[in-house]
């Protein structure tokens, strides 16, 4: 059975005609409005949608700011109240659990047998002669001394100096009338690590060894070179290291592939690592340096997290 309800025109304005139709199952209803009201409602819907989107974006921005501020608070709190180092804590615990023993003086103990001077047979030798400026004579009779066998002594020196390699490239011109060949040819330049760089292999070798093997800061390395009469700008070192990193990528991947094929038991550890660069979605500058050790490979990786997801992804 279908029913309908009509509202008398005397109860509404002339511009509005409202008719409600009730279906037989009472599950739906239709409301008829004028074109003017329809456009007003549609305009209001668009307005509130824009307002809601602005509020949502503002809320996300505030949440990100709160997250970053909380990260800074955690970092500052850890610096102020956190443990200074793991060694300090373990040392205190050992001091409390074990009785204190008198400390021995550092270095070789009195009465112990020494090992003598260390022989260095692999060092190259530079022969020098040391003669008297005037022939010595006896202080009593004045008779001159006669030559005897020389006595040798060793002094170890390290000579470090910067120099320029002035390369004279052979230039030749053709001695024929053939066409399609160059009129002159020049011998090629010797190979270099970085193309168009005035610094040779020894410079970049020293930079890599001092920075990554001996843990020497870049600024100290630059000061050392300046003391040798070779000023180098920090930007040159930084740009060169970024270019050299690409050359080590195949070695990096080969070490990883070799490590994951070794034993099933590995040693893993992580340490705090500061990254002074803003990364989108990352609150704060605290990252983590992970190390994975196998029988023949020690693999380092810098990650944003210290959670179990990092070693899980590695293996």
C-alpha positions as CSV (number, residue, x, y, z in Angstrom):
1,X,0.0,0.0,0.0
2,X,1.4,3.4,-1.0
3,X,0.6,6.5,1.0
4,X,1.5,10.2,0.4
5,X,1.3,13.3,2.4
6,X,0.8,16.7,0.8
7,X,1.4,19.9,2.7
8,X,-1.0,22.7,2.1
9,X,0.4,25.7,0.1
10,X,-0.9,28.0,2.7
11,X,1.6,26.6,5.3
12,X,4.8,27.4,3.2
13,X,6.2,30.3,1.3
14,X,5.4,30.7,-2.4
15,X,9.0,29.9,-3.4
16,X,9.1,26.6,-1.6
17,X,7.2,23.5,-2.5
18,X,7.8,20.6,-0.1
19,X,6.4,17.2,-0.7
20,X,7.2,14.2,1.4
21,X,6.5,10.8,-0.1
22,X,6.5,7.8,2.2
23,X,7.0,4.5,0.5
24,X,5.1,1.4,1.5
25,X,8.1,-0.1,3.4
26,X,8.8,3.1,5.3
27,X,12.5,2.7,4.5
28,X,13.1,5.8,2.5
29,X,11.8,9.4,2.1
30,X,12.2,12.1,-0.5
31,X,12.3,15.8,0.3
32,X,11.8,18.2,-2.6
33,X,13.3,21.7,-2.3
34,X,13.6,24.6,-4.5
35,X,16.5,25.3,-6.8
36,X,17.6,28.3,-4.6
37,X,17.7,26.2,-1.4
38,X,19.6,23.5,-3.3
39,X,22.4,25.8,-4.4
40,X,22.6,27.4,-0.9
41,X,23.0,23.9,0.7
42,X,25.5,22.9,-1.9
43,X,27.5,26.1,-1.2
44,X,27.4,25.4,2.5
45,X,28.6,21.9,2.0
46,X,31.7,23.1,0.0
47,X,32.4,25.7,2.6
48,X,32.4,23.2,5.5
49,X,34.5,20.7,3.6
50,X,37.2,23.4,3.1
51,X,37.1,24.3,6.7
52,X,37.4,20.7,7.8
53,X,40.4,20.1,5.5
54,X,42.1,23.2,6.9
55,X,41.4,22.0,10.4
56,X,42.8,18.5,9.6
57,X,46.0,19.9,8.1
58,X,46.4,22.2,11.1
59,X,46.0,19.3,13.5
60,X,48.6,17.2,11.6
61,X,51.1,20.1,11.7
62,X,50.5,20.5,15.4
63,X,50.9,16.8,16.0
64,X,54.2,16.8,14.2
65,X,55.4,19.8,16.2
66,X,54.5,18.1,19.4
67,X,56.3,15.0,18.3
68,X,59.5,16.9,17.5
69,X,59.3,18.9,20.8
70,X,58.9,15.6,22.8
71,X,61.9,14.2,21.0
72,X,64.0,17.3,22.0
73,X,62.8,17.0,25.5
74,X,63.8,13.3,25.6
75,X,67.2,14.2,24.2
76,X,67.8,17.0,26.6
77,X,66.6,14.9,29.5
78,X,68.9,12.1,28.6
79,X,71.8,14.5,28.3
80,X,71.1,16.0,31.8
81,X,70.0,12.9,33.8
82,X,70.9,9.9,31.6
83,X,73.9,7.6,32.0
84,X,77.1,9.1,30.7
85,X,78.6,5.8,29.4
86,X,78.2,2.1,29.8
87,X,81.8,1.8,31.0
88,X,81.2,4.1,33.9
89,X,78.2,2.1,35.1
90,X,80.0,-1.2,34.8
91,X,83.0,0.1,36.6
92,X,80.8,1.2,39.6
93,X,79.1,-2.1,39.8
94,X,82.4,-4.0,39.7
95,X,83.8,-1.7,42.4
96,X,80.8,-2.5,44.7
97,X,80.9,-6.2,44.1
98,X,84.7,-6.8,44.2
99,X,87.0,-5.7,47.0
100,X,89.4,-3.0,45.9
101,X,93.0,-4.0,45.2
102,X,96.1,-1.8,45.3
103,X,96.8,-0.5,41.8
104,X,100.1,-1.2,40.2
105,X,102.0,1.6,38.7
106,X,101.6,1.8,34.9
107,X,104.4,0.8,32.6
108,X,107.2,-1.7,33.0
109,X,107.5,-3.0,36.6
110,X,110.8,-2.5,38.5
111,X,112.9,-5.6,38.3
112,X,111.2,-7.1,35.2
113,X,113.2,-8.1,32.1
114,X,112.9,-5.6,29.3
115,X,112.5,-6.5,25.6
116,X,115.1,-4.1,24.3
117,X,114.8,-1.8,21.3
118,X,112.4,-2.9,18.5
119,X,114.2,-3.9,15.3
120,X,112.8,-2.4,12.2
121,X,114.5,-4.2,9.3
122,X,111.9,-3.1,6.7
123,X,112.6,0.6,6.9
124,X,114.7,2.0,4.0
125,X,118.1,3.4,4.9
126,X,119.8,6.6,3.9
127,X,123.5,6.5,4.5
128,X,125.2,9.5,6.1
129,X,128.7,10.2,7.2
130,X,129.7,12.1,10.3
131,X,133.3,13.3,10.4
132,X,135.3,15.5,12.6
133,X,135.6,19.1,11.4
134,X,139.3,18.9,12.2
135,X,141.5,15.8,12.7
136,X,141.7,15.1,16.4
137,X,145.1,15.0,18.2
138,X,146.4,13.8,21.5
139,X,146.1,16.5,24.1
140,X,149.5,15.5,25.7
141,X,151.9,15.0,22.8
142,X,149.9,16.5,19.9
143,X,150.1,13.3,17.8
144,X,147.2,13.0,15.4
145,X,144.7,10.1,15.6
146,X,144.7,7.6,12.7
147,X,141.5,6.3,11.0
148,X,139.8,3.1,12.4
149,X,136.6,1.2,11.7
150,X,133.5,3.3,11.7
151,X,130.9,3.1,14.4
152,X,127.2,3.0,13.2
153,X,124.2,4.5,15.0
154,X,120.6,4.6,14.0
155,X,118.1,7.5,14.2
156,X,114.6,6.9,12.9
157,X,113.0,9.9,11.0
158,X,109.7,10.5,9.2
159,X,109.8,12.8,6.2
160,X,106.4,14.2,5.0
161,X,106.3,16.8,2.3
162,X,103.9,18.1,-0.4
163,X,105.1,18.5,-3.9
164,X,103.8,19.1,-7.4
165,X,104.2,16.5,-10.3
166,X,105.0,18.5,-13.4
167,X,104.1,16.2,-16.2
168,X,105.6,16.9,-19.7
169,X,103.2,15.3,-22.2
170,X,104.8,14.4,-25.5
171,X,103.2,16.4,-28.4
172,X,103.7,15.2,-32.0
173,X,102.4,16.2,-35.4
174,X,101.9,14.1,-38.4
175,X,104.4,13.9,-41.2
176,X,102.1,12.9,-44.0
177,X,99.3,14.3,-46.1
178,X,96.6,11.7,-45.2
179,X,93.1,13.0,-44.5
180,X,90.7,12.0,-41.7
181,X,93.4,11.7,-39.0
182,X,94.4,14.3,-36.4
183,X,97.1,16.7,-37.3
184,X,98.7,16.5,-33.9
185,X,98.5,14.0,-31.0
186,X,99.4,14.4,-27.3
187,X,100.3,11.7,-24.8
188,X,97.4,11.0,-22.4
189,X,97.4,12.2,-18.8
190,X,98.3,9.7,-16.1
191,X,95.2,8.2,-14.4
192,X,93.7,9.9,-11.4
193,X,91.1,8.9,-8.8
194,X,88.7,11.8,-9.5
195,X,88.5,13.3,-13.0
196,X,89.6,16.9,-13.4
197,X,90.9,17.0,-9.8
198,X,94.4,18.5,-9.3
199,X,95.0,16.1,-6.3
200,X,96.6,12.8,-6.9
201,X,96.2,9.3,-5.4
202,X,98.4,10.0,-2.4
203,X,96.2,12.9,-1.2
204,X,92.9,10.9,-1.2
205,X,94.6,7.9,0.2
206,X,95.8,10.0,3.2
207,X,92.3,11.5,3.6
208,X,90.6,8.1,3.7
209,X,93.2,6.6,6.1
210,X,93.4,9.5,8.5
211,X,89.6,10.0,8.6
212,X,88.3,6.5,8.7
213,X,91.2,4.4,10.1
214,X,92.7,6.9,12.5
215,X,89.5,8.8,13.3
216,X,91.1,12.2,12.6
217,X,88.6,15.1,12.1
218,X,88.6,16.7,8.7
219,X,89.5,20.1,10.1
220,X,92.6,18.7,11.8
221,X,93.6,17.1,8.5
222,X,93.2,20.4,6.7
223,X,95.4,22.1,9.3
224,X,98.1,19.4,8.9
225,X,98.1,20.0,5.1
226,X,98.3,23.8,5.6
227,X,101.3,23.2,7.8
228,X,103.0,21.4,4.9
229,X,102.3,24.4,2.6
230,X,99.3,22.8,0.9
231,X,96.1,24.6,1.8
232,X,92.9,22.7,0.9
233,X,89.4,24.0,1.4
234,X,86.9,21.9,3.5
235,X,84.5,21.9,0.5
236,X,87.1,20.1,-1.6
237,X,87.5,17.4,1.0
238,X,83.7,17.0,1.5
239,X,83.0,16.9,-2.3
240,X,85.8,14.4,-2.9
241,X,84.5,12.1,-0.1
242,X,81.0,12.1,-1.7
243,X,82.5,11.2,-5.1
244,X,84.7,8.5,-3.5
245,X,81.7,6.9,-1.7
246,X,80.2,5.8,-5.1
247,X,83.4,3.9,-5.8
248,X,83.1,1.9,-2.6
249,X,79.4,0.9,-3.3
250,X,80.4,-2.4,-5.0
251,X,82.7,-3.3,-2.1
252,X,79.9,-2.4,0.3
253,X,77.4,-4.7,-1.4
254,X,80.0,-7.5,-1.8
255,X,80.7,-7.4,2.0
256,X,77.0,-7.7,2.7
257,X,76.5,-10.6,0.4
258,X,79.5,-12.4,1.9
259,X,78.3,-11.8,5.5
260,X,74.8,-13.2,5.1
261,X,76.3,-16.4,3.7
262,X,78.4,-17.1,6.7
263,X,77.4,-18.7,10.1
264,X,74.0,-18.5,11.6
265,X,75.3,-16.7,14.7
266,X,76.2,-13.0,14.5
267,X,77.1,-10.3,17.0
268,X,75.0,-7.1,16.8
269,X,75.1,-3.8,18.7
270,X,73.9,-0.2,18.2
271,X,75.2,3.2,19.4
272,X,73.8,6.7,19.3
273,X,74.6,8.6,16.2
274,X,73.8,12.3,15.5
275,X,72.6,13.3,12.0
276,X,72.6,17.1,11.7
277,X,70.2,17.2,8.8
278,X,66.4,17.5,8.8
279,X,64.7,14.4,7.4
280,X,61.0,14.5,6.6
281,X,59.0,12.4,9.0
282,X,61.9,12.1,11.5
283,X,61.6,13.9,14.8
284,X,65.0,15.1,16.1
285,X,68.6,14.3,15.0
286,X,69.1,11.1,16.9
287,X,70.0,8.1,14.7
288,X,71.7,4.8,15.4
289,X,74.9,3.2,14.1
290,X,74.4,-0.5,13.9
291,X,77.3,-3.0,13.6
292,X,76.9,-6.6,12.5
293,X,79.9,-8.9,13.0
294,X,80.5,-12.3,11.5
295,X,83.7,-14.4,11.4
296,X,85.2,-12.4,8.6
297,X,83.1,-9.2,8.0
298,X,82.3,-6.2,10.2
299,X,79.3,-4.4,8.6
300,X,78.2,-0.9,9.6
301,X,74.8,0.7,8.9
302,X,73.2,4.0,10.0
303,X,69.5,3.6,10.7
304,X,66.7,5.9,12.1
305,X,65.6,3.3,14.7
306,X,67.2,1.1,17.3
307,X,64.4,-1.5,17.2
308,X,64.5,-5.1,16.1
309,X,63.3,-4.1,12.6
310,X,66.8,-3.0,11.7
311,X,68.7,-6.3,12.2
312,X,65.6,-8.2,10.9
313,X,65.8,-6.2,7.6
314,X,69.6,-6.7,7.5
315,X,69.3,-10.5,7.7
